[in-house]
């Protein structure tokens, strides 16, 4: 079996950044699913041959579909679903796919806090103390470590790069309140297109 690498030449291995593990404690099923979903087009087709039991005709059909509709990522979705199913089981694969669909279709409202905690358990997270008056959005992002400074938060907001619970933040002076949190205890922040953060509210 040849050494498996990405199209850019990076090998699969525990010393590489972005490593995934089979153990759900070390890599949640959602993170595991996302790893395969984010594969480059040519890598996804190769991985289907290496890591699934799909037949040649099925793989060729997925590759052809990808050429016709590259934005739909047919190979990546089939790869992510199947490898997650093989490693973590049908239920975990279905939940990971549901979470990915909800997050990227801006449908967080369809998930409750427990589901979000389970599905995004592996993303960076922080806890902030509840504030009766709330927080300025730049203060919240900085306290939670989403940004290194308020000025970075302002820059990202002006560039349209921050969403809070599926809502694009457009005013860097906006005040965020506890009532806006999911079930009063959780914020999901998206920074850029793919980086997610959980902010938990601790009630003193």
C-alpha positions in Angstrom: 0.0 0.0 0.0 1.6 3.3 -1.0 2.0 6.2 1.5 -1.3 8.1 1.4 -0.9 11.8 0.8 -3.1 14.7 -0.2 -2.8 16.2 -3.7 -0.5 18.8 -2.2 1.9 16.0 -1.0 1.0 16.2 2.7 0.9 12.7 4.3 -1.7 11.2 6.5 -0.1 10.8 10.0 -0.4 11.5 13.6 2.4 14.1 13.5 0.6 16.2 10.9 -1.6 19.2 11.7 -5.3 18.6 11.4 -4.9 15.0 12.4 -8.1 12.9 12.9 -8.5 10.0 15.2 -10.8 7.0 15.1 -11.6 7.4 18.8 -14.7 9.7 19.1 -13.2 11.1 22.3 -10.2 12.5 20.4 -12.1 13.4 17.2 -15.9 13.8 17.4 -18.0 12.2 14.6 -18.8 15.7 13.4 -15.1 16.7 13.1 -14.4 13.3 11.5 -17.2 13.9 8.9 -16.0 17.4 8.2 -12.4 16.3 7.6 -13.6 14.1 4.7 -16.1 16.6 3.5 -13.4 19.2 3.1 -11.2 17.0 0.9 -10.2 18.5 -2.5 -12.0 17.1 -5.5 -9.2 14.9 -6.8 -8.4 13.7 -3.3 -12.0 12.8 -2.6 -12.1 10.4 -5.5 -8.8 8.7 -4.5 -10.1 8.4 -0.9 -13.3 6.7 -2.1 -11.0 4.0 -3.7 -8.9 3.7 -0.6 -11.3 4.0 2.3 -14.7 2.7 1.1 -16.1 -0.5 -0.5 -17.8 1.4 -3.3 -17.6 -0.3 -6.7 -15.7 1.2 -9.6 -18.9 2.2 -11.4 -20.2 4.0 -8.4 -17.0 6.0 -7.9 -16.8 6.9 -11.6 -20.5 8.1 -11.5 -19.6 10.3 -8.5 -16.6 11.7 -10.3 -18.7 12.5 -13.3 -21.3 14.1 -11.2 -18.6 16.2 -9.6 -17.5 17.5 -13.0 -21.0 18.5 -13.9 -21.9 20.0 -10.6 -18.7 20.9 -8.7 -20.5 23.1 -6.2 -22.5 20.1 -4.9 -19.4 18.2 -3.8 -20.9 14.8 -4.6 -17.7 12.8 -4.0 -16.9 14.5 -0.8 -20.4 14.0 0.6 -20.5 10.3 -0.3 -17.0 9.9 1.2 -17.8 11.7 4.4 -21.0 9.9 4.9 -19.6 6.4 4.2 -16.3 6.6 6.1 -18.1 8.1 9.1 -20.7 5.3 8.9 -18.0 2.7 8.8 -16.1 4.1 11.8 -18.8 5.5 14.0 -22.0 3.8 12.9 -25.2 4.8 11.1 -26.6 7.0 13.8 -23.4 9.1 14.3 -23.0 9.5 10.5 -26.6 10.7 10.2 -26.2 13.2 13.1 -22.9 14.5 11.7 -24.5 15.0 8.3 -27.5 16.8 9.9 -25.2 19.1 11.8 -23.1 19.9 8.7 -26.3 20.6 6.7 -27.8 22.8 9.5 -24.6 24.8 10.0 -23.8 25.5 6.4 -27.4 26.2 5.5 -27.7 28.6 8.4 -30.3 26.6 10.1 -29.1 26.5 13.7 -32.6 27.2 14.9 -33.4 23.6 13.9 -30.9 22.3 16.6 -31.1 22.6 20.4 -28.2 23.4 22.7 -27.6 19.8 23.6 -27.4 18.8 19.9 -25.0 21.7 19.2 -22.8 20.8 22.1 -22.6 17.2 21.0 -22.0 17.9 17.3 -19.5 20.8 17.8 -17.9 19.3 20.9 -14.5 19.4 19.2 -14.4 23.0 18.0 -12.6 25.7 20.0 -14.7 26.9 22.9 -14.6 29.2 25.9 -16.8 30.1 28.8 -17.7 33.7 29.8 -19.4 34.9 32.9 -22.9 36.1 32.5 -23.3 39.8 32.4 -26.7 41.4 33.1 -26.0 44.2 30.7 -24.5 41.9 28.1 -21.3 42.5 26.2 -20.3 44.6 23.2 -19.8 42.2 20.4 -16.1 43.0 20.2 -15.7 42.4 23.9 -17.5 39.0 23.7 -15.3 37.9 20.8 -12.1 38.9 22.5 -13.1 37.5 25.9 -13.9 34.1 24.2 -10.6 34.1 22.3 -12.4 34.2 18.9 -10.2 37.2 18.1 -7.0 38.3 19.6 -8.1 41.9 20.1 -11.1 44.2 19.7 -9.5 45.8 16.7 -9.3 42.4 15.0 -12.9 41.8 15.8 -13.9 45.2 14.4 -12.0 44.4 11.2 -13.6 41.1 10.7 -17.1 42.5 11.4 -16.6 45.3 8.8 -15.5 42.6 6.3 -18.6 40.5 7.0 -16.6 37.7 8.6 -18.5 37.2 11.8 -21.8 35.5 12.3 -23.4 34.8 15.7 -26.0 32.1 15.9 -26.6 32.2 12.1 -26.9 36.0 12.1 -24.3 38.1 10.3 -22.9 40.8 12.6 -22.7 44.2 10.7 -22.3 46.7 13.5 -19.1 46.5 15.5 -20.7 48.5 18.3 -23.7 46.1 18.7 -24.5 45.0 22.3 -25.1 41.2 22.7 -27.4 40.0 25.5 -27.9 36.7 27.2 -31.4 36.5 25.8 -29.9 36.1 22.3 -28.0 33.0 23.3 -29.4 29.6 22.4 -31.4 28.5 25.4 -29.8 31.3 27.3 -26.5 29.6 27.5 -24.7 29.1 24.2 -23.4 31.2 21.3 -22.2 29.7 18.0 -19.7 32.0 16.3 -18.6 31.5 12.7 -15.5 33.3 11.8 -14.9 33.4 8.0 -16.5 30.5 6.1 -15.6 27.4 8.1 -14.2 28.3 11.5 -16.6 27.7 14.3 -16.4 28.5 18.0 -18.6 27.8 20.9 -19.1 30.4 23.7 -20.8 29.0 26.8 -22.3 31.3 29.4 -21.6 30.6 33.0 -24.2 31.9 35.5 -22.6 33.0 38.7 
